[in-house]
């Protein structure tokens, strides 16, 4: 073990579980050994060598005053950085100790505007066993949260940069994933059980960009956590929303302990705890958040997301809030109506809206500034920003009161913070702070005159002492007839009189020479030395007093952190509301009528993002009690998925309190929106497998309720045709009969469209295309009824595959359908489950007589849906169309290339070929057939 400075470094490093240690050595923070290499790699620092007792160690350093940007860069890359400061020991030596561990979730000095959450998560099953586990390091009885048990989970989200602190209890694994995905925390600290739960850890790594950290298991213990919460928020908070749950309290307590322990000093900015129930918000599982591209596209870009399309906020805090509204839509109708009232009022008040926006453009981020005052990192300029932003409040009140907005919820937003308190604080800051204080806190000039009599006196004395010195050169010139005299000051010589060499011999006798330079000499006089002492004394006293007063002022602002946050929140709310109104006004959006009915009725609806870049064709949508399940058909690229996403986004926007892109919309509130998007899109991105598709479907079937909105964009496409259709069929029945959720289901299984004959609330719609003269025009219009043809062969036709091939394909398809049938299970309304048989060969339901044999799935024709896939396999092998027909292709096809294509087509096992392969096969066939048809081009 090396001794000396490197030894001290390594010792401290061993004390902490941080990834990197920055240790103060005089005017620098130094990194040694591995840490030096790491920092040099990450941040482009130069590495030198430090020898210590015969060995040599890599060393890198940054000046004391420049640590922050390096710290930020390291932490934003996911490292935990410990900072050790140097202090003087009693015997005059130096020692160092770790004062702070900066982690991704507790980084105050962040460089972007987004919220930055620390999440603590605790599973409810391990009460009272925390201590044991911490020692044994094993999960309790092998039971894990991800293993499907239903113990409640406590979760807390703390944003140290703004003081936001949210706590809730969740029901299980899916909710936890969804909630984590929603908040996208920078750091996740799992409780003692979860941190040993591999599935949990893996899911976090997969879903989130944040860092996983381990923390003292004791902090999650119920008693200790409850104590921490009481300490922070007072005894009365313990019974408030969310905290009646023990897991939630444990998560909250652990988060507080973690923030405290890492030493960022921002605990005080956690002024308020917001408990919420999972049922306050529309459920959006992680997949749905991704699919709907709320804050980023599936490719991970902000451009093209819903947020980016509608965001007109002008402040960082407003942007954060708008984002929160989108990812946490509400269920509370009254609250939504209030928000809509405000947006409505602002839509109609163009001039006022402009004025509000102009005022808000000057606002600083009060939530962030408040946190900086409590951590003590705020300088005078930060306080000036607070002062100037508080001053906007009365301006905004002016812009709202005595206008059309005066008795609307917009006015209430501004009435919420304690305005008198805000004014008093602002006046205090105005009286205290200099207009344009310097960046550094210790050089004076922070405060203005008239604030403190003692300070005024020091400033007076300082200035008159300076004045004597400032005018000295002139006086000396005159008194002694000297030319070339200047009076100046530097660190080593202090104040001096500098005389040019040519006249240096003429100086009076009381000048004492202190230095000879090339062209001049420096002198002092007794009086100058005396005055200098006075200046230095006063200067020091002034700086000291000023800094003391400044700290007291900052302390005072820190004590008002909650007030500053409130004003910040009000400004952010106004910004977000104004943004919604601006968008609604410019894009001609309409106020949705919120209802409690199970409906979604939209007239001339548009897709909020697509309409910005496309000449969009508006479409109607009607989902209600009698028509709760729409099967959406239409060729590829006709607009099915746009239509369905548009429905989900209109629902979501309405529950975010926004206007919606439609002429008219009646929106029955939902408890959750669930989506699963076509395997094709996802397969192309190499993300989805059939297993993932089925997991998503499973989650929807488990989670959705009669009050949910479900969007299914192709189901069963990732597998062979018969498996796929079987699953799609069964899922439709289940959603219609059991779950009864409002559902939009786009499918290429044309067979499903016949379900409308049998399932009472199923209806068909299709996206129309115009096929006149062999040309296909996408009309983008959604009409009632199914498409007239089935998907695959139809697309081949549309794509211009030669008629013989298409005709042949049609016959092959018929052949495959032969002797296939699916029973349909109907509603249980009226007591009995109705049954019917769908005959795949006829493409319709079989008539009356067949019904009897089907109920138990035992009839020859009535194979149960689930078995069809297996059957498909053997059928395709045994009586493949090619075998049955012989290999002869149609006699009138003479071209060898076309014949070869036909033969391949005949041999193709449709049941075993995923659609994505079919598409490329058809593409290749088409190429070969067209080439064969035009040989003359080469000759
Ligand atoms: P599908 O799901 O049927 O394959 P998409 O929904 O992906 O089709 O739409 C295909 C293309 O049509 C997209 O580029 C989309 O922007 C455009 N589109 C869809 N609906 C409309 C509409 N109503 N008006 C204008 N363009 C639309």
Boltz pocket constraint, residues with backbone or C-beta under 6 A from the ligand:
constraints:
  - pocket:
      binder: B
      contacts: [[A, 610], [A, 614], [A, 615], [A, 616], [A, 617], [A, 618], [A, 619], [A, 634], [A, 635], [A, 636], [A, 637], [A, 638], [A, 639], [A, 640], [A, 641], [A, 642], [A, 643], [A, 780], [A, 781]]
      max_distance: 6.0
